[in-house]
Every structure is written in C-alpha cells, then in structure tokens.
Amino acid sequence: MLVVQKSFWSASETKAAQDLNNGANHKAMGQKIKGGLVILGVLYLSSLWGCAHDRHRRTSAETYIDEAQDALQRKKCWDAQQLYRNLLTDFPGSHLVDEAQYGLGQAYLCSKDYVTAIFEYERLLNEFPTSPHVDEARYQIGMCYYKQSRGIHHDQDETLKAIREFRRFIEDFPTSDLVPETEERIRELRSKLAEKDLMIAENYLKWKYYSSVERYCEMIQDSYKEAGILNRTRFLLARTKHHQGKLNEALEMLGELSGDVVDGLKIKVSEEIEKVRESIAKGEAKAVIVQEPQGSSQEHK
C-alpha cells in the first residue's frame, strides 16, 4: 500500500514538472515572437524613414530652396524642414546656406515648434551675422515668445521675453519697416502686464490688504503711461480710500477723475461718488446720534 501511494505522488510530481516545463517553453516562445515583432517593427520604421529621407533629397541647392519655399507656402511644414535641413547637410558651402538656415526657423515656426524655431533663428544670427535675413530672424525670435505669451491669470515669463526681444530688435534695426509693428506689439504686451498688476491689486482690495493695493497702484503709475490704465488705477485707489474710511480723500480723487474718463468707467466713477456721499451722510448722522448733550460732563462731576 505504501508503495502504491509513493508511485501515485511520483506520477503527480512528474506531471507537474512537465506542465511547468511546457509553460516555460511557451513563455520563451512568446518572448521570441515578441522580440521578432519588435525587430520587424524597427526595420519597417527604418525603411519608412529611409524612403522619407530619400524623398527629400535633391541634386542642387537651388532646387532645395525652391521646393522648400513652395512647401512652406502650402503649410507643409515638415516637408519644408526636411528640405531646408538636407540643403544644409548636402551643400554646406552653398551661397544659399543662410537662406536655408532662416527658412528652417520659418518651417519650425510654421509647425508652432517655437522653441526649435528660436534655436534656428539664433543659429543664423551667430553663424551668419552678415546675412540679409538677420533683422527678420531677430524679429521672429520676438514673435516666437509673443505667440507663447499666456493670459493674465498665468505666468508672464514669455511676455517679458517677447518685450525684451522686440526692444532689442528696434535697438539693432531702428530703420526697419517692421519697427511700427514691433512697437505696437510692445504696447499690447505691456498692457497685458498692466492688466495683471491691476487684477492683483483688485484682489488685494477684496482681501482688505489696503497697503498692498496702494503699493501695486504706485508701481503701475510709475511703470505705465497709457491713459486708460492710469485712470483705472486712480479709480482703484479712490475705492481703496473709500474702504479705508478716508471719505473726503476718496471724494476728491473721484471728482478729479470724473472729468478725465469716458464711457463705462465714467459711469462707475459716478456710481462710486454716490456711494461715498452716502457713507459721508451716514457718518454725519451717526456723529449726531452719539454726540453728548452740552454740559453733561459738568453734571457727572
């Protein structure tokens, strides 16, 4: 009986070992198949890349330029990138290399890859400083930052960089036809910065941090000269005086402001004047109520 039992367990163990071995074999086979598929995929992609690479090969720098410019006009950004880059690789001594370098920046701008576009424009400025495209490249660097500039509820790092690059463009190329447009871009970006500062000051007023409101308003008045921004800043300061209980100062500021503003802000100024007058009237009425009768102090003595 003991022998039969031993024989039974030996058979079970043998079967388990065989199943385990078969599972390992299946797993190994699966890994081999998976590895083979990966290799086939890599080879397939390599062949596609090779075809695409060859598809953008040309026999002359002039042909590269013509076809790249045509691709750029038709918004085929990737094709333009390949053609310009292959020109630079195949014909490094051509008289068209600076044009290709500028075009490469344009091709990346076309695809909204602003970081790479900036890199290619800066490469033109560094490697081909006498190129006729240097002024446009400097301007386009500013435009790349301009297009990345975010709304006033976000960080304004790109806005500041765009202003810096546009100012540098005007300084380097004061006679360029692009100067008027660049100055307009700067005004637009500075207005955005002012709007952000005003928004922050408004929030401080809501939170009753009056000294912070005044500090931001002073900063805006020192930094910006646009009448619209300055009038809104003065209005915010007057409202702050009202909240602080400095009613006469608030009324005086609003009175001066009412003659300088128009449209929507003029209506708001008029409404605020009425609110201040109501506050003054309430304060005077309260003062009459709490005033002690004459001679009351002598009676207490």
PyMOL commands that set and color helices and strands:
alter all, ss='L'
color gray80, all
select helices_A, chain A and resi 2-55+61-73+77-90+97-110+114-127+134-148+157-172+179-206+210-223+227-244+247-258+263-290+296-300
alter helices_A, ss='H'
color red, helices_A
deselect
rebuild
show_as cartoon
